[in-house]
Each structure stands twice: as C-alpha cells, then as structure tokens.
C-alpha cells in the first residue's frame, strides 16, 4: 500500500500533497511536526489578526469558515481561527474577509 493510499480523503483535502512536501519534505509528518509548523504560522501571522469582542461559538465559527471557503481560503494554510481571534497569512486575505463581513 502506498503512503498516499493510507491517508484519508479528508486528510488529503486539508493537507494537499504539494503543500505537505514543501512544508515538511514528506506527506505524513507526525502530529508533533504539524502542530509545531502551524503554531509557528499562527505566531508569524500576528500582524494580520482580527480579535472579536466575544468568544466565537460553534455556529458563528461555521459561518465564518463558510465565508472564508467562499473566498478560496483554506483553514490552517491561509487562516487560523482560535477562540475569539482569526489570523490570516497576508493582509489581502484579511481585507477580503473584512469586506465580505462588513468590517467585523
């Protein structure tokens, strides 16, 4: 069985092969490697963050994710949403989000 066949379709949707090779040098990094990599991105993206006044509940979280997906943004790679904060990989992505949400 190839490494590609051992990964679920959900995993392959989130972690696209080319991005995984570029980021990790392999298709199946450990959970620790992935956690460290995406935490480092979270820290790097501090300049492009939006803090919400309240903690985001699950229904608002899904609404936000839907809007971001409509923009073509991918969770973890293009943005990360944690507690009451969202961080983007760049100013353009953050600006588009602000436009479609009326600046909130």
SVG drawing of the C-alpha trace seen along z (x, -y; Angstrom):
<svg xmlns="http://www.w3.org/2000/svg" viewBox="-25 -48 37 50">
<polyline fill="none" stroke="black" stroke-width="0.4" points="0.0,0.0 1.4,-3.4 1.6,-6.3 -0.9,-8.2 -3.4,-5.3 -3.0,-5.2 -4.2,-8.8 -7.9,-9.5 -9.7,-11.7 -10.3,-14.3 -6.7,-14.4 -5.7,-14.8 -8.2,-17.6 -6.7,-19.5 -3.1,-18.5 -2.5,-18.7 0.5,-16.7 2.5,-19.6 2.0,-21.7 3.0,-18.9 6.1,-18.2 7.0,-21.9 6.3,-22.4 7.6,-19.1 9.5,-17.3 7.1,-14.4 3.5,-13.5 2.9,-12.2 4.6,-14.3 4.0,-13.5 1.3,-15.2 4.0,-17.0 5.6,-18.2 2.3,-19.5 1.4,-21.1 4.7,-22.9 4.5,-24.1 1.0,-25.5 1.7,-27.1 4.7,-28.8 2.4,-30.2 0.0,-31.4 2.7,-33.3 4.0,-34.7 0.5,-35.9 0.0,-38.1 0.1,-41.3 -2.9,-40.1 -5.3,-39.3 -8.8,-40.2 -9.9,-39.9 -13.6,-39.5 -15.2,-41.1 -16.6,-37.7 -15.6,-34.1 -16.9,-32.6 -19.5,-29.9 -19.7,-26.9 -22.5,-28.3 -20.6,-31.5 -17.4,-29.5 -19.0,-27.5 -20.5,-30.7 -17.0,-32.3 -15.4,-29.2 -18.1,-29.1 -17.3,-32.7 -13.6,-32.1 -14.1,-29.0 -16.1,-31.1 -13.1,-33.4 -11.0,-30.3 -9.1,-30.4 -8.1,-27.2 -8.0,-26.6 -4.5,-26.2 -2.8,-27.2 -4.5,-30.6 -6.1,-31.4 -6.4,-30.0 -9.4,-30.6 -8.9,-30.1 -11.1,-31.2 -12.0,-34.9 -9.3,-35.6 -8.7,-34.9 -5.3,-35.3 -4.6,-35.4 -1.5,-34.6 -1.5,-38.1 -3.1,-41.5 -5.1,-40.8 -6.9,-37.8 -7.7,-39.8 -9.0,-42.7 -11.3,-40.4 -12.7,-38.9 -13.4,-42.4 -15.1,-43.4 -17.5,-40.4 -18.3,-40.7 -18.8,-44.5 -15.6,-45.1 -16.3,-42.9"/>
</svg>
